[in-house]
Amino acid sequence: MIIVTNTAKITKGNGHKLIERFNKVGKVETMPGFLGLEVLLTQNTVDYDEVTISTRWNVKEDFQGWTKSAAFKDAHSHQGGMPEYILDNKIAYYDVKVVRMPMAAAQ
């Protein structure tokens, strides 16, 4: 499994604009190898908001298939370029090496 994060630096007070874009079912949920998505808002930032989109995939090739799909292009076709509230962003890839799950409650 891999995790891909896209961390965006957002003008202060506008993090909700990016978060709202992910608060609905989209086409990524139908992609082969897609395991899940979380949207994270960094706490206690002073000068800007920071939003991280974290997606989980079976393998990197599944993520790459998403980025090459027509659905991805449709979802990321910003009229006139990147939204003005996004100051910067960084994409990172992580290989998942250990996964721990909660134990069942003792009876």
C-alpha positions in Angstrom: 0.0 0.0 0.0 1.1 3.6 -0.6 -0.1 6.9 0.7 0.0 10.0 -1.4 -0.3 13.4 0.2 -0.9 16.8 -1.4 -0.3 19.5 1.2 -1.6 22.9 0.3 -0.7 26.2 1.9 -3.9 28.3 1.8 -4.5 32.0 2.5 -5.5 32.4 6.2 -9.1 31.7 6.8 -9.7 30.0 3.4 -8.8 26.4 4.2 -12.5 25.6 4.2 -12.8 26.4 0.5 -10.4 23.5 -0.4 -12.0 21.2 2.2 -15.5 21.8 0.8 -14.3 20.6 -2.7 -13.6 17.1 -1.1 -16.7 16.9 1.0 -18.7 15.0 -1.6 -18.4 11.7 -3.4 -16.3 12.0 -6.5 -14.9 9.9 -9.3 -11.7 8.9 -7.4 -13.9 6.4 -5.4 -14.5 4.4 -8.5 -10.8 4.0 -9.5 -9.0 0.7 -9.4 -6.7 0.4 -6.4 -8.2 3.3 -4.5 -8.4 2.5 -0.8 -9.5 5.8 0.8 -9.1 9.5 1.3 -8.8 11.8 4.2 -8.7 15.6 4.3 -6.6 17.1 7.1 -6.5 20.6 8.5 -3.3 21.5 10.3 -4.0 22.9 13.8 -2.6 26.1 15.2 -1.1 27.7 12.0 -0.7 31.4 12.3 0.0 33.0 8.9 -1.8 30.6 6.6 -4.1 27.5 6.6 -2.6 24.2 5.7 -4.8 21.4 4.2 -3.5 17.9 3.4 -5.3 15.6 1.1 -4.2 12.0 1.9 -5.1 9.2 -0.4 -4.4 5.5 0.0 -3.7 3.1 -2.9 -2.8 -0.5 -3.4 0.2 0.4 -5.5 1.8 3.6 -7.0 0.6 2.5 -10.5 -3.0 2.7 -9.3 -2.4 6.4 -8.3 -0.7 7.1 -11.6 -3.7 5.6 -13.4 -5.9 8.1 -11.5 -3.7 11.0 -12.5 -3.8 10.0 -16.1 -7.6 9.5 -16.2 -10.2 11.8 -17.8 -11.9 11.9 -14.4 -8.8 13.4 -12.8 -8.4 16.0 -15.5 -12.1 17.0 -15.1 -11.7 17.2 -11.3 -8.5 19.4 -11.6 -9.5 21.6 -14.5 -9.4 25.0 -12.8 -10.8 27.8 -14.9 -8.0 30.3 -15.2 -5.4 28.3 -13.3 -5.0 27.4 -9.6 -7.6 28.9 -7.3 -6.3 32.2 -5.9 -6.5 31.0 -2.3 -3.8 28.2 -2.9 -0.4 29.8 -2.2 1.7 26.6 -2.7 1.4 22.8 -2.6 3.7 19.8 -2.2 3.0 16.2 -3.1 4.7 13.3 -1.3 4.7 9.6 -1.6 4.9 7.1 1.3 5.4 3.3 1.3 3.3 1.9 4.1 5.6 -0.4 6.1 3.5 -1.1 9.2 -0.2 -1.0 9.8 -1.7 -1.5 13.3 -5.4 -2.0 14.0 -7.3 -1.7 17.3 -7.6 -5.0 19.2 -11.1 -6.3 19.9 -12.4 -5.4 23.3 -11.6 -8.1 25.9 -14.7 -9.9 27.1 
